[in-house]
Amino acid sequence: MPVHPLNLELFCAINGSPDDGGEVLFWAQWCAENVIYLILVLPLMACLVRRQDKWMVLVQVLGAVAGALFLKHVIAEFYFHPRPFMLDVGHMLGTHDRTTSYPSAHGTLAFTVALGLCFAWRWLLGGVAVLLALAVAWSRIYLGIHFPFDMAAAFGVALASNLLTLLVIRSFRQTRYVCED
């Protein structure tokens, strides 16, 4: 399967090398494996703030995550895109199964939570989560696990799922059921 030239060019610019310093490799592996857990804690932190709508943060984020992961699996079921190491492209600096790479599951989850916090008006935590999601995306490309377009697709899935979740929440908030005697 051919890889888009821009995707390949971006991958080659980001992908690490076995000759790179040990610290960069260490941080790339740490980000790829651990940052996702930090991102998942942020919606809980948002609920610690005493605001009237604090539970809506969890509704927004969890609804968007459910939708995004569903959409990611539907795409993966019907569209297979090999990972860079499956095409002998770049350097594989980690380990991974030979599964479809498009869109990235880690990227989908990270960007969905980050955008969910932003859509729930938690700008500080959302901004931190976006930076952490970008670190996840960089690390997985650096390690040779994903192409950049895999991460771009993950962002697109996250955005679509958050927009849909926001529309559903707004429609439920606008619908008022009045009981009459």
C-alpha positions in Angstrom: 0.0 0.0 0.0 1.6 3.3 -1.0 2.1 6.0 1.6 1.2 9.6 0.7 4.5 11.5 0.0 3.7 14.2 2.6 2.9 11.6 5.2 6.2 9.8 4.5 8.2 13.1 4.5 6.8 14.1 7.8 7.4 10.7 9.2 11.0 10.7 8.2 11.5 14.1 9.8 10.0 13.0 13.1 11.0 9.4 13.3 14.0 8.7 15.6 17.1 6.8 15.0 19.0 4.2 17.0 21.8 6.7 17.0 19.8 9.4 18.8 20.7 10.1 22.5 19.4 7.8 25.2 17.5 10.6 26.9 15.3 11.4 23.8 14.5 7.7 23.4 13.7 7.3 27.1 11.3 10.3 27.0 9.7 9.1 23.8 9.1 5.7 25.2 7.8 7.2 28.5 5.4 9.5 26.7 4.2 6.7 24.4 3.4 4.4 27.4 2.5 6.7 30.3 1.2 10.1 29.3 -2.2 8.6 28.3 -2.8 7.9 32.0 -2.0 11.5 33.0 -4.5 12.7 30.3 -7.2 10.4 31.7 -6.8 11.9 35.2 -7.5 15.4 34.0 -11.3 15.1 33.6 -11.5 13.9 37.2 -9.4 16.9 38.3 -11.9 19.1 36.5 -14.7 17.7 38.7 -12.8 18.8 41.8 -13.6 22.4 40.9 -16.8 23.3 42.7 -18.9 24.4 39.8 -22.6 23.7 39.2 -21.9 21.8 35.9 -19.0 19.8 37.0 -20.6 16.5 36.1 -21.2 17.7 32.6 -17.5 17.6 32.1 -17.5 13.9 32.6 -20.6 13.5 30.5 -18.9 15.5 27.7 -15.6 13.6 27.9 -17.0 10.1 28.5 -19.6 10.5 25.8 -17.0 11.8 23.3 -14.6 9.0 24.2 -17.2 6.3 23.7 -18.2 7.8 20.3 -14.6 8.3 19.2 -13.5 4.8 20.1 -16.5 3.3 18.3 -15.8 5.4 15.2 -12.1 4.5 15.4 -13.0 0.8 15.5 -15.4 1.1 12.6 -12.8 2.8 10.5 -10.2 0.2 11.4 -12.6 -2.6 10.5 -13.1 -1.3 7.0 -9.7 0.4 6.2 -6.4 -1.3 6.9 -3.3 0.9 6.8 0.0 -0.7 7.7 2.3 0.7 10.4 5.7 2.2 9.3 7.7 -0.9 10.4 5.4 -3.1 8.4 6.5 -1.3 5.3 10.2 -1.3 6.3 10.0 2.5 6.6 12.1 4.4 9.1 13.3 3.0 12.4 11.3 0.9 14.8 12.4 1.9 18.3 9.7 0.1 20.3 7.5 -2.9 19.9 4.0 -3.2 18.6 1.6 -5.8 17.1 1.2 -5.8 13.3 -2.3 -4.2 13.4 -3.8 -1.3 11.4 -2.4 2.1 12.4 -5.2 4.3 11.1 -6.4 6.1 13.1 -4.2 5.8 16.2 -6.0 4.5 19.2 -3.7 6.3 21.6 -4.0 9.5 19.6 -7.8 9.1 19.4 -8.2 8.7 23.2 -5.7 11.5 24.1 -7.1 14.0 21.6 -10.7 13.1 22.5 -10.2 13.8 26.2 -8.2 17.0 25.5 -10.9 18.4 23.2 -13.6 17.2 25.5 -12.1 19.3 28.3 -11.9 22.3 26.0 -15.5 21.8 24.8 -16.6 21.7 28.5 -15.0 25.1 29.0 -12.1 23.8 31.1 -9.4 25.8 29.2 -6.5 25.3 31.5 -6.9 21.5 31.9 -7.8 21.3 28.2 -4.7 23.2 27.2 -2.5 20.9 29.3 -4.3 17.9 27.9 -3.7 19.1 24.3 0.0 19.5 25.0 0.1 16.0 26.5 -1.8 14.6 23.5 0.7 16.2 21.2 3.5 14.5 23.2 1.7 11.2 22.8 1.5 11.8 19.0 5.1 12.9 18.7 6.4 9.9 20.7 4.5 7.3 18.7 5.7 8.7 15.4 9.3 9.1 16.8 9.3 5.4 17.9 8.1 4.3 14.4 4.7 3.0 15.5 2.6 5.5 13.6 2.6 7.8 10.6 1.7 11.5 11.1 -1.6 11.0 9.1 -2.6 8.4 11.7 -2.4 11.1 14.3 -4.2 13.6 12.1 -7.0 11.1 11.6 -7.1 10.5 15.4 -7.5 14.3 15.9 -10.3 14.3 13.3 -12.2 11.5 14.9 -11.8 13.2 18.3 -13.1 16.5 17.0 -16.1 14.8 15.2 -17.0 12.8 18.3 -16.7 15.9 20.6 -18.9 18.0 18.3 -21.5 15.2 18.1 -21.5 14.8 21.9 -21.8 18.5 22.4 -24.8 18.6 20.0 -26.5 15.7 21.9 -25.9 17.4 25.3 -27.2 20.7 24.0 -30.4 19.1 22.6 -31.0 17.3 25.9 -30.5 20.6 27.9 -32.9 22.4 25.6 -35.6 19.8 25.9 -37.7 20.4 28.9 -40.4 18.0 30.0 -43.1 19.7 32.0 -45.6 17.7 34.0 -49.0 19.2 34.1 -51.6 18.4 36.7 
